């Protein structure tokens, strides 16, 4: 029987080990690809419907809405219409909505939730009320909750 040089034997063993490792890595990647993916962002705020049920509004959902602009006190504000945000939760009919956040709770009538009222994107990842019906210093900042009546 002929003797196989040690280096050849080691090369064959190394190739077999590398091949096994590559298969494991490919299986791991395939397993990662099949793992559930988180498609929505965390809730920015919640809407409390008139029946008491709640709906979490995410940044992804808000960003998917059409943008509107409102000119208020010499500055252009931009974000989705409040009525479109409410529609995410299935709210289209109401008498009033109350917004609370880090400042100035505000209540708006159904008539005020129109093209003059938006939720404006601010510079730190939350939304604030922007409306021609309410003076700017009284806008609700960092909206946390919208209660529908």
Buried (B, 14 or more C-beta within 10 A) or exposed (E): EEEEEEEEEEEEEEEEEEEEEEEEEEEEEEEEEEEEEEEEEEBBBBBBBEEEEEBBBBBEBBEEBEEBEBEBEEEEBEBBBBBBBBEBBEBEEBEBBBBBBEBBEBBBEEEBBBEBBBBBBBEEEBBBBBBBBBEBEEBBBBBBBBBBE
